[in-house]
Amino acid sequence: TVQMHEAVPILRMMLAKMFCRKMARQDKKAEEGAEPISGVGCVEDVPFYRDLTADVYSPCGGSDLPAVLDVHGGGLMYGDKRLNRRFCAALASCGFTVVSADYRLFPEASFRDAAEDVARAAEFTARVYGKNGFYLAGDSAGAELALTADGAAASEKVRAAFGIDGKLAPPSDGLFLICGAFAFGKSVATALMGIKAGKGDYMKYTSADALFGEYLPRRVYLSSYKGDFLRRKTLKMHELLSARNVPVALDYVPTRRASGGRAFDHVFPVRHPEWSESDLIIRRAARFLRGVPHQSGE
């Protein structure tokens, strides 16, 4: 028979898989009938680490642009570099070279493995494409991974905890984090959906409090909305960064519905970059990361 202490992780895993299947259905639905972003080209399957590859988006005719690594969400359990392809194209249309990279997923990989892959993708993006500026973007679980990878780039202690050998590129010039699945507190023992994150010194750095003891991001643009199930994590992150005097902007939509009555859904700027509300958030974030002052009327 299965004892209670054995059944709890199994139930968590079942719930996590159900949740990820639901998110995958919503992602698929968002793609149906959606128009591609025009004026942006893509080079696919660029190798960067182990057997992992990335897709690289850039505006047609653009050159010497700042670079963004986009880290897809998916609860650490599903998704790949093509999950956010229309978001990456929309971000590229704002004047960036955007890299979307694969990373290893649970259950074959732990949080440590995923964070190492994203850190390597960040180093690759900054070295190859980021000579005129380098930024990180991430949504949901990808936001947590982007933040962790940035901390690893900045701190030798964090790199050592994650078993990342050698130096990485310098930390990013800023982060764009959408509906992030951030972890807080010393008691964090599992990652995001109750999935076992693994064992090791790196576990403490799944807590933003501990991570910020070793590193602070240069600037952060946060996005969430009233109905998002992770909104409190974004609001907490804003408080945490503000208390540490990190330049931070919170783009919080205080409603549950978009214009025309459409309901917002989790990471809607990523799933629906064609919506006017999403376009505004993406362009605000692009200006904030570059240090361009906010324009009145937006």
N, C-alpha and C positions, 0 to 999 in steps of 0.2 A: 504493500500500500504506500501511497505518497504521503509523507508527513507534511504538516502545515508549513514548516519552515522551508520545505522543498516546493510546495505548491505555490507559494507567493511569487517567486521569480517566474514560474511557468505562467501564472496568470498575468503578470506584468508583461511578459513577452507576447502573450496572446493579444492583450490590449494594444500593445505597441504596434503589432502587425496589422490589427484592425484599423488603427488610426492611420498608419501609413498607406494602407489600401484606399482609405477614404480620401486622403490627400492626393494620391495618385489619380483617382477618378476625377477629382476637381481639376488637377493639372491637365488631364486629357480633355476635359470639357472646355477648359479655357482655350485650348488650341483649336477646337473645332470652329471652322469658319473665320478664324482670325487672319487678318491681312498681314503679310510680312512687312517688316520695316524697310522702306526703300532707301537707296543711296548708301548702303552698307555692304561691304564684302566680307567673306569669311574664308580663312585658310584652316582646313580641318586636320585633325590627327597629328599635331606637332608633338613629338616625344619630349618629355622633360625630366622624368625620374622613374627608375625601374622600368616597368612596362606600361606606365601611365602616359596618357596623351592629353593634349589641350586643343581647343579650337580658338582661333584668334580673329576677332572682329575689328574692322576699322572702316571709317567713312571713305567712300570712293574718292581717290585723289588726295587723301590726307597723308601727311608725313610729319615726322618729328613731333608726335603728339605725346602727351602724358599717358601713362598706362594705368589700367585698373585690372586687378585680378578679382573675378566674381566667383564666390563660393556658394554653390547651390545648397538648398536645404533638403529635407527629406527624412528628418528624425534620425540621421546617421544610418538609416536602413535602406533607403532607395534613392533613385535619381542618378544622373550622370551629367556630363558636361553639356549635353544638349537640352537639359531640362529648362534652362533659363535663356534659350537662344534669342527669343524676341526681346527680352529685357536687355540682354547684352548688346543687341543691335541698337536698341533705343538709347542706351548709355553711350555707345560708340558715336551715335549721331550728334551727341553733345560735344564731340571733339576729343575723344579718347580712343586709344587702342585698348580693346577689352579682351582679356584672356579668360576663358572658362575651362577649368581643369577638372579631370576626374580625381577621385580619391577613394581609398579602400573603405568598404562599408561593413557594418555589423550584419550577421554574426561572424563572418570570416575575419574581421578586423576589430580592434578595440578603438576606443577614443584616442589613445596614444598614437596608433597607426594612422588614423585619419588626420590628426593634428600634424604629424610629421609630413604627410603627403602635401597638406595645404602649405606648410612652411616651405617645403621644397618648391612648390608651384609659385609661391610668392618670391622666393629667391630667383627663380628662373624668369619670372615676369619683370622684376625690377632690373635684373642684369641685362636682359635682351631688349626689352621695350621701354624701360623706365628712365631713360637718361634725362628726360625733361619733366620728371615727376612720376611718382608711383603711389597708387591708392589701392585700398581693399574694399570690396563690397561683399555683403553676405546677407542671406535671409534665413530666418528660423534657425535650425541647427547650424547652417552655414555662417550665421553671424557669430555664434560662439566659437566656431572653428577659426574664422578670420581674426577675431580678437586674440585667441590663443596663439595663433601663428605670428601675429604682430609682436606679442610679448616674447615669444621665443627668439625673434630676430633681435630684440633689444637686450635680452638678459641671458648671460651665460648660465646662470643658475637654472632658469626655465629650460633652456636647451638641454642641460645635463639631466634634468628630471625626466624629460621626454626621450632621452637617449639619442638626441640629434648631434651627430659628430660634426666638428668643424664649425666655422662661422657661416652665418647667413648674410644676405644683403641687409643693409640698415633697415630699421622699421619704416613703415609706410609714412607718407605725408598726411594721411587722414583715412578715416573709415566711414563707409556708408552702410549702416546696419538696419535692416528692415525686419520688424516683428521678431526680434531676436529671442532665442531660447537660452537666455543667460542663466548661469547658476550662481547662487550667493550662499555665503555662510560656511563655517568650518565643518559642518556635519554632512556636506555633500559627499555621498558615497556611490551614487549612480549618475549616469549622464542622461539628461534631457527626458527621455520617455520611461525612466525606470530601468533602462537597459544597463547591465553591468558594464562599467567603463573599464574594468580591469584593475590590476593591483600595481602599486609602485608609487614612487615619490611624486610623479606627475599628477596624481589624484588631487592633491591640494590645490593645484592650479586650474581645476575645473571651477573653482570659486573665484569670482571677480575680485572679491576683497583680497584674497591672497595674491592673485596675479598683479593687482595694482600696488602691492607692496614691493614688487620688483620692477615695475614698468608703468609708465603712463602714456597713452596714445597722444599724438600731437593735436588732433582735432577729430571730432566725431559728429556725424549727422545721423540722428535716430528718427525712425519713422514707425508709427503704429496708428491704431484707430480704436474707437470706443468699443467695438464688438469683438476685438481680437482676443483669443483666449490667453495670449502671452503678453497682453498690454501692461500688466503690472510689472513684468520683468523689464520692459522698456522704460517705464516710469522710474523704477528703482535704479536702473542704470544711469538715467539722466541725473538723479539725485547724487549718485556716487561720483560721477564725473564732475558735476558742478562743485561738490564739496572739495574736490581736489584741484579746482581751478583749471580744469581742462577745457579748452574752447569747445563747446558742445551746443548743437541746435536740436530741438525736439519738434518734429513735424507730426503733431498729433491731431488726427481728424476726429472731431467730437461727435460724429454721427455714425450710424451703422449702414447708411445707404448712400450711394452715389447719385449724381444727377440722373433724372429719368426713372428713379425708383429702383435701380439695380442695387442689390445687396453687396456690400463689400465682403470679401472673403480673405482668409489668411494670406498674407504677403501679396495683397492685390496689386501693388505697383509692379511686382515681378510677373504675376500671372496675366495681368491686363495692362501692359504698358501703353496700349492705344487709348485707354480711357483718359479723359481730360484731367481728372484728379491725379492719375498716375504720372502723366506727362509733366504736370506741374511739380510734383514731388521730385521726380528725377532731375529736372532742370534746376530746381532749387538746390538739391544736393550737389550737383556738378559745380554750381557757382560757389557754394560754401566751401567745398573741398579746395577749390582754387583760391579761396580768400577774397572772392568778389563780393562786395556789399549787397545786401538784400535789396531788391527793387520794390518800390512802393506799388501797391495795387495787387500784389501777389500773396 
